[in-house]
Amino acid sequence: MIKRISTTLFIALIAISTMAHCKFDPVKFRADIHKYIAVEAKLTQKESAAFFPLYDEMLNKMDAYRKQMRSFKKKPQTEAECKKAINNCDDIQIKMKQTERLYHSKFLKVISASKLYDVLRAERKFLKSSFRKSSQTSNRKKNK
């Protein structure tokens, strides 16, 4: 499950960065993922009202971590700087995983484990689909 979540986060990062080239609208994206998750996980209005504020809070924290990760795009020049960058990346990824685990505990206070499982699966499906659409749009623009 942890491996799947890490993969989901990686795909989300790629999807978001790829969509940035296609006039990505974060407000629309968030509304779309909320709607998709609510339908796929069969969340009631009450569950949605309790779940999505926590979900958005988690996404905001994860976005901050992803921004920190972007600072490691350029390869450092020395071995010592490379080692430090690797350790910093590892630390950020650990913080991301800890944040995810913390929020999963919070989610379980407002929805059942079965529904949370469905939410996580729906999130993965949505992100995978968004990445595919974004990739196809990027490929069409390149071929013009």
C-alpha positions as CSV (number, residue, x, y, z in Angstrom):
1,M,0.0,0.0,0.0
2,I,2.8,2.4,0.9
3,K,4.5,1.7,-2.5
4,R,1.2,2.5,-4.3
5,I,0.9,5.7,-2.4
6,S,4.4,6.7,-3.2
7,T,3.7,5.9,-6.9
8,T,0.5,8.0,-6.7
9,L,2.5,11.0,-5.4
10,F,5.1,10.6,-8.1
11,I,2.4,10.4,-10.8
12,A,0.7,13.4,-9.3
13,L,3.9,15.4,-9.4
14,I,4.5,14.4,-13.0
15,A,0.9,15.1,-13.9
16,I,0.9,18.5,-12.3
17,S,4.3,19.6,-13.8
18,T,3.2,18.3,-17.2
19,M,-0.1,20.0,-17.0
20,A,1.7,23.3,-16.2
21,H,2.7,23.4,-19.8
22,C,-1.0,23.1,-20.9
23,K,-2.4,26.1,-18.9
24,F,-3.1,24.0,-15.8
25,D,-5.9,25.4,-13.7
26,P,-5.4,24.2,-10.1
27,V,-8.9,25.3,-9.0
28,K,-10.5,23.3,-11.8
29,F,-8.2,20.3,-11.2
30,R,-9.1,20.3,-7.5
31,A,-12.8,20.5,-8.2
32,D,-12.5,17.7,-10.7
33,I,-10.6,15.4,-8.4
34,H,-13.1,16.1,-5.6
35,K,-16.0,15.2,-7.8
36,Y,-14.4,12.1,-9.2
37,I,-13.4,10.8,-5.7
38,A,-16.8,11.5,-4.2
39,V,-18.5,9.6,-7.0
40,E,-16.0,6.7,-7.2
41,A,-15.8,6.2,-3.4
42,K,-19.5,6.7,-3.0
43,L,-19.0,9.4,-0.4
44,T,-22.2,10.9,1.2
45,Q,-22.6,14.7,1.4
46,K,-21.8,14.5,5.1
47,E,-18.7,12.4,4.5
48,S,-17.5,14.7,1.7
49,A,-18.0,17.7,3.9
50,A,-15.8,16.2,6.6
51,F,-13.3,14.6,4.3
52,F,-12.4,17.2,1.6
53,P,-11.2,20.0,3.9
54,L,-8.7,17.5,5.4
55,Y,-7.8,16.2,2.0
56,D,-7.1,19.8,0.7
57,E,-5.1,20.5,3.8
58,M,-3.0,17.5,3.1
59,L,-2.6,18.4,-0.6
60,N,-1.4,21.9,0.4
61,K,1.2,20.5,2.7
62,M,2.3,18.0,0.0
63,D,2.5,20.8,-2.6
64,A,4.9,22.7,-0.2
65,Y,7.1,19.6,-0.1
66,R,7.0,19.2,-3.9
67,K,8.2,22.8,-4.2
68,Q,11.1,22.0,-2.0
69,M,11.9,19.0,-4.2
70,R,12.0,21.2,-7.3
71,S,15.1,23.0,-5.8
72,F,17.0,19.8,-6.5
73,K,16.5,19.9,-10.3
74,K,20.0,21.2,-11.0
75,K,22.8,18.8,-10.2
76,P,25.2,20.1,-7.6
77,Q,28.8,20.6,-8.6
78,T,30.7,18.7,-5.9
79,E,30.4,15.3,-4.4
80,A,29.7,16.8,-1.0
81,E,26.9,18.9,-2.4
82,C,25.5,15.9,-4.2
83,K,25.5,13.9,-1.0
84,K,23.8,16.7,0.8
85,A,21.2,17.1,-1.9
86,I,20.4,13.4,-1.8
87,N,20.0,13.4,2.0
88,N,17.8,16.5,1.8
89,C,15.6,14.8,-0.9
90,D,15.4,11.7,1.3
91,D,14.4,13.8,4.3
92,I,11.6,15.6,2.3
93,Q,10.3,12.2,1.0
94,I,10.2,10.9,4.5
95,K,8.3,14.0,5.7
96,M,5.9,13.5,2.8
97,K,5.2,9.9,3.8
98,Q,4.8,10.9,7.5
99,T,2.4,13.6,6.5
100,E,0.4,11.2,4.4
101,R,0.3,8.7,7.2
102,L,-0.9,11.4,9.6
103,Y,-3.6,12.4,7.3
104,H,-4.7,8.9,6.7
105,S,-5.3,8.6,10.4
106,K,-7.3,11.9,10.3
107,F,-9.3,10.6,7.4
108,L,-10.2,7.4,9.2
109,K,-11.8,9.5,11.9
110,V,-14.3,10.9,9.3
111,I,-14.8,8.0,6.9
112,S,-14.4,4.2,7.1
113,A,-11.3,2.3,6.2
114,S,-13.2,0.8,3.3
115,K,-14.2,4.2,1.9
116,L,-10.6,5.5,2.4
117,Y,-9.3,2.6,0.4
118,D,-11.8,3.5,-2.3
119,V,-10.8,7.2,-2.1
120,L,-7.1,6.3,-2.5
121,R,-7.9,4.0,-5.5
122,A,-10.0,6.7,-7.1
123,E,-7.3,9.3,-6.6
124,R,-4.8,7.0,-8.3
125,K,-7.1,6.4,-11.2
126,F,-7.9,10.1,-11.6
127,L,-4.2,11.1,-11.5
128,K,-3.3,8.4,-14.0
129,S,-6.1,9.5,-16.3
130,S,-5.1,13.2,-16.0
131,F,-1.5,12.3,-16.7
132,R,-2.5,10.4,-19.8
133,K,-4.7,13.3,-21.1
134,S,-2.0,15.8,-20.4
135,S,0.6,13.7,-22.1
136,Q,-1.6,13.3,-25.2
137,T,-2.2,17.0,-25.3
138,S,1.5,17.7,-25.1
139,N,2.2,15.2,-27.8
140,R,-0.4,16.8,-30.1
141,K,1.2,20.2,-29.6
142,K,4.6,18.9,-30.4
143,N,3.4,17.3,-33.6
144,K,1.8,20.5,-34.9
